Amino acid sequence: MCSTPITPDSRDLGLTAKDDSCACSADGHGTHGATDTGRAENQRSSSATETQYLVTGMTCNHCVASVTEELSELDGVDSVSVELNVGGQSRVTVTTSHPVAQEAIHAAVTEAGYDLASA
């Protein structure tokens, strides 16, 4: 767990480190920096599809950045947004311009160091 608690009224996205430690980066979840979550905002077409997933194991904004980065690298993913639920299942919304295989989503979440919750 990170040393900085997340509060509901927190406005900081946490994409840059305020201190030099985060448990998720220390135990193998990667060293991801800020991500471009809206990179394809202007590429979104009328055929865009939003799919929601529940992801377990996320505890801080660095975790959010890691999952966002991995999912954003998938072909067809236009944007990713995450509603962090510390200690529970975080809601991840993936907007795509064309279908993305469930296996690819699962692999990206796993690569970031987290798990998709079973339905």
TORROBA-46528 format. One record per atom (N, C-alpha, C): atom name; residue in three letters; x, y, z. Coordinates in pm, whole numbers. Example, Ala and Ser with C-alpha at 12.3 -4.5 7.8 and 13.67 -1.06 7.14 Angstrom:
2
+------+------+--------+--------+--------+
| name | resn |      X |      Y |      Z |
+------+------+--------+--------+--------+
|    N |  ALA |   1319 |   -569 |    780 |
|   CA |  ALA |   1230 |   -450 |    780 |
|    C |  ALA |   1320 |   -330 |    780 |
|    N |  SER |   1285 |   -225 |    708 |
|   CA |  SER |   1367 |   -106 |    714 |
|    C |  SER |   1290 |      3 |    787 |
+------+------+--------+--------+--------+
This chain:
119
+------+------+--------+--------+--------+
| name | resn |      X |      Y |      Z |
+------+------+--------+--------+--------+
|    N |  MET |     83 |   -118 |      0 |
|   CA |  MET |      0 |      0 |      0 |
|    C |  MET |     87 |    124 |      0 |
|    N |  CYS |     38 |    228 |    -60 |
|   CA |  CYS |    113 |    352 |    -65 |
|    C |  CYS |    109 |    424 |     67 |
|    N |  SER |    210 |    505 |     91 |
|   CA |  SER |    217 |    578 |    216 |
|    C |  SER |    123 |    697 |    218 |
|    N |  THR |     75 |    743 |    104 |
|   CA |  THR |    -14 |    856 |     97 |
|    C |  THR |   -157 |    807 |     84 |
|    N |  PRO |   -244 |    837 |    182 |
|   CA |  PRO |   -382 |    790 |    173 |
|    C |  PRO |   -458 |    867 |     66 |
|    N |  ILE |   -552 |    799 |      2 |
|   CA |  ILE |   -639 |    861 |    -98 |
|    C |  ILE |   -767 |    902 |    -26 |
|    N |  THR |   -805 |   1026 |    -42 |
|   CA |  THR |   -928 |   1074 |     20 |
|    C |  THR |  -1030 |   1106 |    -87 |
|    N |  PRO |  -1160 |   1094 |    -55 |
|   CA |  PRO |  -1263 |   1119 |   -156 |
|    C |  PRO |  -1257 |   1259 |   -214 |
|    N |  ASP |  -1208 |   1358 |   -137 |
|   CA |  ASP |  -1204 |   1494 |   -187 |
|    C |  ASP |  -1072 |   1529 |   -252 |
|    N |  SER |   -987 |   1430 |   -274 |
|   CA |  SER |   -857 |   1452 |   -336 |
|    C |  SER |   -874 |   1499 |   -480 |
|    N |  ARG |   -805 |   1605 |   -515 |
|   CA |  ARG |   -812 |   1658 |   -651 |
|    C |  ARG |   -688 |   1620 |   -732 |
|    N |  ASP |   -583 |   1575 |   -665 |
|   CA |  ASP |   -458 |   1539 |   -731 |
|    C |  ASP |   -473 |   1405 |   -802 |
|    N |  LEU |   -441 |   1401 |   -930 |
|   CA |  LEU |   -449 |   1277 |  -1005 |
|    C |  LEU |   -333 |   1184 |   -972 |
|    N |  GLY |   -231 |   1235 |   -909 |
|   CA |  GLY |   -121 |   1150 |   -865 |
|    C |  GLY |    -32 |   1099 |   -977 |
|    N |  LEU |    -31 |   1166 |  -1088 |
|   CA |  LEU |     48 |   1118 |  -1200 |
|    C |  LEU |    196 |   1156 |  -1188 |
|    N |  THR |    228 |   1240 |  -1093 |
|   CA |  THR |    367 |   1270 |  -1064 |
|    C |  THR |    391 |   1243 |   -917 |
|    N |  ALA |    507 |   1194 |   -885 |
|   CA |  ALA |    537 |   1156 |   -747 |
|    C |  ALA |    559 |   1278 |   -660 |
|    N |  LYS |    494 |   1281 |   -546 |
|   CA |  LYS |    516 |   1388 |   -449 |
|    C |  LYS |    623 |   1344 |   -349 |
|    N |  ASP |    639 |   1215 |   -332 |
|   CA |  ASP |    746 |   1161 |   -250 |
|    C |  ASP |    815 |   1054 |   -334 |
|    N |  ASP |    917 |    997 |   -282 |
|   CA |  ASP |    995 |    903 |   -361 |
|    C |  ASP |    951 |    758 |   -347 |
|    N |  SER |    835 |    734 |   -284 |
|   CA |  SER |    799 |    594 |   -265 |
|    C |  SER |    652 |    568 |   -297 |
|    N |  CYS |    631 |    452 |   -350 |
|   CA |  CYS |    498 |    401 |   -375 |
|    C |  CYS |    511 |    250 |   -374 |
|    N |  ALA |    436 |    185 |   -291 |
|   CA |  ALA |    451 |     41 |   -277 |
|    C |  ALA |    431 |    -32 |   -408 |
|    N |  CYS |    341 |     16 |   -491 |
|   CA |  CYS |    315 |    -56 |   -616 |
|    C |  CYS |    433 |    -46 |   -712 |
|    N |  SER |    507 |     63 |   -711 |
|   CA |  SER |    623 |     70 |   -799 |
|    C |  SER |    741 |     -6 |   -740 |
|    N |  ALA |    744 |    -22 |   -609 |
|   CA |  ALA |    854 |    -92 |   -545 |
|    C |  ALA |    843 |   -243 |   -559 |
|    N |  ASP |    721 |   -297 |   -581 |
|   CA |  ASP |    709 |   -442 |   -586 |
|    C |  ASP |    675 |   -495 |   -724 |
|    N |  GLY |    728 |   -430 |   -827 |
|   CA |  GLY |    721 |   -490 |   -958 |
|    C |  GLY |    607 |   -448 |  -1048 |
|    N |  HIS |    532 |   -346 |  -1013 |
|   CA |  HIS |    424 |   -303 |  -1101 |
|    C |  HIS |    473 |   -209 |  -1210 |
|    N |  GLY |    599 |   -184 |  -1215 |
|   CA |  GLY |    651 |   -101 |  -1323 |
|    C |  GLY |    686 |     38 |  -1273 |
|    N |  THR |    740 |    116 |  -1364 |
|   CA |  THR |    778 |    253 |  -1331 |
|    C |  THR |    716 |    345 |  -1433 |
|    N |  HIS |    586 |    342 |  -1439 |
|   CA |  HIS |    513 |    422 |  -1538 |
|    C |  HIS |    498 |    565 |  -1490 |
|    N |  GLY |    508 |    658 |  -1582 |
|   CA |  GLY |    488 |    798 |  -1550 |
|    C |  GLY |    348 |    841 |  -1589 |
|    N |  ALA |    334 |    968 |  -1617 |
|   CA |  ALA |    204 |   1021 |  -1655 |
|    C |  ALA |    159 |    958 |  -1786 |
|    N |  THR |     30 |    937 |  -1798 |
|   CA |  THR |    -21 |    878 |  -1920 |
|    C |  THR |   -110 |    976 |  -1993 |
|    N |  ASP |   -128 |    953 |  -2118 |
|   CA |  ASP |   -209 |   1039 |  -2202 |
|    C |  ASP |   -347 |    976 |  -2216 |
|    N |  THR |   -431 |    994 |  -2115 |
|   CA |  THR |   -560 |    926 |  -2113 |
|    C |  THR |   -655 |    979 |  -2219 |
|    N |  GLY |   -636 |   1101 |  -2266 |
|   CA |  GLY |   -727 |   1156 |  -2365 |
|    C |  GLY |   -665 |   1164 |  -2502 |
|    N |  ARG |   -564 |   1082 |  -2526 |
|   CA |  ARG |   -486 |   1093 |  -2649 |
|    C |  ARG |   -569 |   1082 |  -2775 |
|    N |  ALA |   -677 |   1011 |  -2769 |
|   CA |  ALA |   -757 |    991 |  -2889 |
|    C |  ALA |   -894 |   1057 |  -2876 |
|    N |  GLU |   -904 |   1151 |  -2784 |
|   CA |  GLU |  -1032 |   1219 |  -2764 |
|    C |  GLU |  -1084 |   1278 |  -2894 |
|    N |  ASN |   -994 |   1337 |  -2973 |
|   CA |  ASN |  -1037 |   1395 |  -3099 |
|    C |  ASN |  -1051 |   1290 |  -3209 |
|    N |  GLN |  -1007 |   1165 |  -3183 |
|   CA |  GLN |  -1020 |   1058 |  -3281 |
|    C |  GLN |  -1148 |    979 |  -3263 |
|    N |  ARG |  -1219 |   1002 |  -3151 |
|   CA |  ARG |  -1338 |    925 |  -3119 |
|    C |  ARG |  -1445 |    946 |  -3226 |
|    N |  SER |  -1498 |    838 |  -3274 |
|   CA |  SER |  -1600 |    847 |  -3377 |
|    C |  SER |  -1735 |    811 |  -3319 |
|    N |  SER |  -1839 |    821 |  -3401 |
|   CA |  SER |  -1973 |    789 |  -3353 |
|    C |  SER |  -1988 |    640 |  -3326 |
|    N |  SER |  -1893 |    558 |  -3372 |
|   CA |  SER |  -1900 |    414 |  -3348 |
|    C |  SER |  -1822 |    373 |  -3224 |
|    N |  ALA |  -1781 |    469 |  -3142 |
|   CA |  ALA |  -1706 |    438 |  -3021 |
|    C |  ALA |  -1793 |    359 |  -2924 |
|    N |  THR |  -1730 |    264 |  -2856 |
|   CA |  THR |  -1798 |    179 |  -2760 |
|    C |  THR |  -1731 |    192 |  -2625 |
|    N |  GLU |  -1812 |    208 |  -2520 |
|   CA |  GLU |  -1760 |    211 |  -2384 |
|    C |  GLU |  -1789 |     78 |  -2316 |
|    N |  THR |  -1686 |     19 |  -2256 |
|   CA |  THR |  -1701 |   -106 |  -2182 |
|    C |  THR |  -1642 |    -85 |  -2045 |
|    N |  GLN |  -1714 |   -132 |  -1942 |
|   CA |  GLN |  -1666 |   -116 |  -1806 |
|    C |  GLN |  -1616 |   -250 |  -1752 |
|    N |  TYR |  -1507 |   -241 |  -1677 |
|   CA |  TYR |  -1446 |   -357 |  -1613 |
|    C |  TYR |  -1425 |   -324 |  -1467 |
|    N |  LEU |  -1422 |   -426 |  -1384 |
|   CA |  LEU |  -1386 |   -410 |  -1243 |
|    C |  LEU |  -1249 |   -470 |  -1223 |
|    N |  VAL |  -1159 |   -391 |  -1163 |
|   CA |  VAL |  -1021 |   -432 |  -1143 |
|    C |  VAL |   -991 |   -432 |   -994 |
|    N |  THR |   -929 |   -538 |   -946 |
|   CA |  THR |   -894 |   -549 |   -805 |
|    C |  THR |   -745 |   -525 |   -784 |
|    N |  GLY |   -712 |   -482 |   -663 |
|   CA |  GLY |   -572 |   -465 |   -624 |
|    C |  GLY |   -517 |   -325 |   -637 |
|    N |  MET |   -594 |   -232 |   -691 |
|   CA |  MET |   -543 |    -96 |   -708 |
|    C |  MET |   -559 |    -20 |   -576 |
|    N |  THR |   -451 |     49 |   -534 |
|   CA |  THR |   -453 |    118 |   -405 |
|    C |  THR |   -419 |    266 |   -412 |
|    N |  CYS |   -370 |    313 |   -527 |
|   CA |  CYS |   -327 |    453 |   -534 |
|    C |  CYS |   -333 |    503 |   -678 |
|    N |  ASN |   -301 |    630 |   -694 |
|   CA |  ASN |   -306 |    689 |   -827 |
|    C |  ASN |   -194 |    639 |   -918 |
|    N |  HIS |    -86 |    589 |   -862 |
|   CA |  HIS |     17 |    527 |   -945 |
|    C |  HIS |    -38 |    400 |  -1008 |
|    N |  CYS |   -117 |    325 |   -930 |
|   CA |  CYS |   -183 |    205 |   -982 |
|    C |  CYS |   -274 |    242 |  -1099 |
|    N |  VAL |   -350 |    351 |  -1082 |
|   CA |  VAL |   -439 |    399 |  -1188 |
|    C |  VAL |   -359 |    430 |  -1313 |
|    N |  ALA |   -246 |    497 |  -1296 |
|   CA |  ALA |   -162 |    534 |  -1411 |
|    C |  ALA |   -108 |    409 |  -1481 |
|    N |  SER |    -71 |    308 |  -1404 |
|   CA |  SER |    -16 |    184 |  -1463 |
|    C |  SER |   -120 |    112 |  -1547 |
|    N |  VAL |   -240 |     97 |  -1492 |
|   CA |  VAL |   -348 |     30 |  -1566 |
|    C |  VAL |   -387 |    112 |  -1689 |
|    N |  THR |   -397 |    242 |  -1672 |
|   CA |  THR |   -434 |    330 |  -1783 |
|    C |  THR |   -332 |    321 |  -1896 |
|    N |  GLU |   -205 |    320 |  -1861 |
|   CA |  GLU |   -100 |    313 |  -1963 |
|    C |  GLU |   -105 |    182 |  -2041 |
|    N |  GLU |   -117 |     71 |  -1970 |
|   CA |  GLU |   -120 |    -59 |  -2038 |
|    C |  GLU |   -242 |    -71 |  -2130 |
|    N |  LEU |   -358 |    -30 |  -2082 |
|   CA |  LEU |   -479 |    -40 |  -2165 |
|    C |  LEU |   -473 |     56 |  -2284 |
|    N |  SER |   -417 |    174 |  -2263 |
|   CA |  SER |   -410 |    274 |  -2370 |
|    C |  SER |   -322 |    230 |  -2486 |
|    N |  GLU |   -230 |    138 |  -2460 |
|   CA |  GLU |   -140 |     90 |  -2564 |
|    C |  GLU |   -206 |    -11 |  -2658 |
|    N |  LEU |   -324 |    -61 |  -2622 |
|   CA |  LEU |   -393 |   -159 |  -2707 |
|    C |  LEU |   -450 |    -92 |  -2831 |
|    N |  ASP |   -436 |   -159 |  -2945 |
|   CA |  ASP |   -492 |   -109 |  -3070 |
|    C |  ASP |   -643 |    -99 |  -3058 |
|    N |  GLY |   -697 |     16 |  -3090 |
|   CA |  GLY |   -841 |     36 |  -3085 |
|    C |  GLY |   -889 |    109 |  -2962 |
|    N |  VAL |   -805 |    119 |  -2858 |
|   CA |  VAL |   -846 |    189 |  -2736 |
|    C |  VAL |   -826 |    338 |  -2756 |
|    N |  ASP |   -937 |    412 |  -2740 |
|   CA |  ASP |   -933 |    557 |  -2756 |
|    C |  ASP |   -905 |    628 |  -2625 |
|    N |  SER |   -967 |    580 |  -2516 |
|   CA |  SER |   -945 |    642 |  -2386 |
|    C |  SER |   -975 |    543 |  -2275 |
|    N |  VAL |   -922 |    576 |  -2158 |
|   CA |  VAL |   -941 |    493 |  -2039 |
|    C |  VAL |   -968 |    588 |  -1923 |
|    N |  SER |  -1070 |    556 |  -1844 |
|   CA |  SER |  -1092 |    632 |  -1721 |
|    C |  SER |  -1111 |    533 |  -1608 |
|    N |  VAL |  -1064 |    572 |  -1489 |
|   CA |  VAL |  -1066 |    483 |  -1374 |
|    C |  VAL |  -1129 |    555 |  -1256 |
|    N |  GLU |  -1224 |    486 |  -1191 |
|   CA |  GLU |  -1279 |    532 |  -1063 |
|    C |  GLU |  -1214 |    445 |   -957 |
|    N |  LEU |  -1113 |    499 |   -889 |
|   CA |  LEU |  -1037 |    424 |   -790 |
|    C |  LEU |  -1122 |    397 |   -667 |
|    N |  ASN |  -1127 |    271 |   -626 |
|   CA |  ASN |  -1194 |    228 |   -504 |
|    C |  ASN |  -1090 |    152 |   -422 |
|    N |  VAL |  -1021 |    225 |   -335 |
|   CA |  VAL |   -913 |    167 |   -257 |
|    C |  VAL |   -967 |     53 |   -171 |
|    N |  GLY |   -904 |    -62 |   -181 |
|   CA |  GLY |   -943 |   -177 |   -103 |
|    C |  GLY |  -1061 |   -254 |   -160 |
|    N |  GLY |  -1107 |   -213 |   -277 |
|   CA |  GLY |  -1221 |   -281 |   -339 |
|    C |  GLY |  -1199 |   -297 |   -488 |
|    N |  GLN |  -1308 |   -298 |   -560 |
|   CA |  GLN |  -1301 |   -311 |   -705 |
|    C |  GLN |  -1312 |   -172 |   -769 |
|    N |  SER |  -1212 |   -136 |   -846 |
|   CA |  SER |  -1212 |     -8 |   -915 |
|    C |  SER |  -1278 |    -24 |  -1050 |
|    N |  ARG |  -1362 |     73 |  -1088 |
|   CA |  ARG |  -1433 |     68 |  -1216 |
|    C |  ARG |  -1345 |    133 |  -1323 |
|    N |  VAL |  -1315 |     54 |  -1427 |
|   CA |  VAL |  -1233 |    101 |  -1538 |
|    C |  VAL |  -1320 |    105 |  -1662 |
|    N |  THR |  -1332 |    223 |  -1723 |
|   CA |  THR |  -1410 |    239 |  -1844 |
|    C |  THR |  -1315 |    255 |  -1962 |
|    N |  VAL |  -1330 |    166 |  -2059 |
|   CA |  VAL |  -1244 |    167 |  -2178 |
|    C |  VAL |  -1331 |    204 |  -2297 |
|    N |  THR |  -1293 |    310 |  -2368 |
|   CA |  THR |  -1363 |    353 |  -2488 |
|    C |  THR |  -1281 |    309 |  -2609 |
|    N |  THR |  -1347 |    235 |  -2699 |
|   CA |  THR |  -1276 |    180 |  -2815 |
|    C |  THR |  -1343 |    224 |  -2945 |
|    N |  SER |  -1263 |    230 |  -3050 |
|   CA |  SER |  -1314 |    264 |  -3183 |
|    C |  SER |  -1353 |    140 |  -3261 |
|    N |  HIS |  -1302 |     25 |  -3219 |
|   CA |  HIS |  -1340 |   -104 |  -3277 |
|    C |  HIS |  -1321 |   -210 |  -3170 |
|    N |  PRO |  -1379 |   -327 |  -3187 |
|   CA |  PRO |  -1372 |   -429 |  -3082 |
|    C |  PRO |  -1228 |   -464 |  -3043 |
|    N |  VAL |  -1209 |   -481 |  -2913 |
|   CA |  VAL |  -1081 |   -523 |  -2857 |
|    C |  VAL |  -1108 |   -655 |  -2784 |
|    N |  ALA |  -1028 |   -756 |  -2812 |
|   CA |  ALA |  -1048 |   -888 |  -2753 |
|    C |  ALA |  -1039 |   -882 |  -2600 |
|    N |  GLN |  -1128 |   -955 |  -2535 |
|   CA |  GLN |  -1129 |   -964 |  -2389 |
|    C |  GLN |   -994 |  -1014 |  -2338 |
|    N |  GLU |   -932 |  -1103 |  -2413 |
|   CA |  GLU |   -801 |  -1157 |  -2374 |
|    C |  GLU |   -695 |  -1046 |  -2371 |
|    N |  ALA |   -705 |   -952 |  -2464 |
|   CA |  ALA |   -610 |   -841 |  -2469 |
|    C |  ALA |   -629 |   -748 |  -2349 |
|    N |  ILE |   -754 |   -722 |  -2312 |
|   CA |  ILE |   -783 |   -640 |  -2194 |
|    C |  ILE |   -727 |   -709 |  -2070 |
|    N |  HIS |   -756 |   -837 |  -2057 |
|   CA |  HIS |   -709 |   -915 |  -1942 |
|    C |  HIS |   -556 |   -912 |  -1935 |
|    N |  ALA |   -491 |   -933 |  -2047 |
|   CA |  ALA |   -344 |   -934 |  -2051 |
|    C |  ALA |   -286 |   -799 |  -2012 |
|    N |  ALA |   -348 |   -690 |  -2056 |
|   CA |  ALA |   -298 |   -556 |  -2024 |
|    C |  ALA |   -312 |   -527 |  -1875 |
|    N |  VAL |   -425 |   -564 |  -1817 |
|   CA |  VAL |   -446 |   -543 |  -1673 |
|    C |  VAL |   -347 |   -627 |  -1593 |
|    N |  THR |   -327 |   -750 |  -1636 |
|   CA |  THR |   -233 |   -840 |  -1570 |
|    C |  THR |    -90 |   -784 |  -1582 |
|    N |  GLU |    -55 |   -734 |  -1698 |
|   CA |  GLU |     78 |   -677 |  -1720 |
|    C |  GLU |    102 |   -558 |  -1626 |
|    N |  ALA |     -3 |   -483 |  -1598 |
|   CA |  ALA |      9 |   -370 |  -1505 |
|    C |  ALA |     21 |   -418 |  -1361 |
|    N |  GLY |    -11 |   -545 |  -1335 |
|   CA |  GLY |      5 |   -601 |  -1201 |
|    C |  GLY |   -124 |   -619 |  -1123 |
|    N |  TYR |   -239 |   -620 |  -1194 |
|   CA |  TYR |   -368 |   -625 |  -1127 |
|    C |  TYR |   -454 |   -734 |  -1189 |
|    N |  ASP |   -575 |   -753 |  -1136 |
|   CA |  ASP |   -663 |   -858 |  -1182 |
|    C |  ASP |   -800 |   -803 |  -1218 |
|    N |  LEU |   -858 |   -860 |  -1325 |
|   CA |  LEU |   -998 |   -830 |  -1356 |
|    C |  LEU |  -1084 |   -908 |  -1257 |
|    N |  ALA |  -1185 |   -844 |  -1202 |
|   CA |  ALA |  -1276 |   -912 |  -1112 |
|    C |  ALA |  -1365 |  -1004 |  -1195 |
|    N |  SER |  -1398 |  -1120 |  -1139 |
|   CA |  SER |  -1485 |  -1211 |  -1212 |
|    C |  SER |  -1629 |  -1160 |  -1205 |
|    N |  ALA |  -1699 |  -1183 |  -1314 |
|   CA |  ALA |  -1837 |  -1133 |  -1326 |
|    C |  ALA |  -1933 |  -1210 |  -1241 |
+------+------+--------+--------+--------+
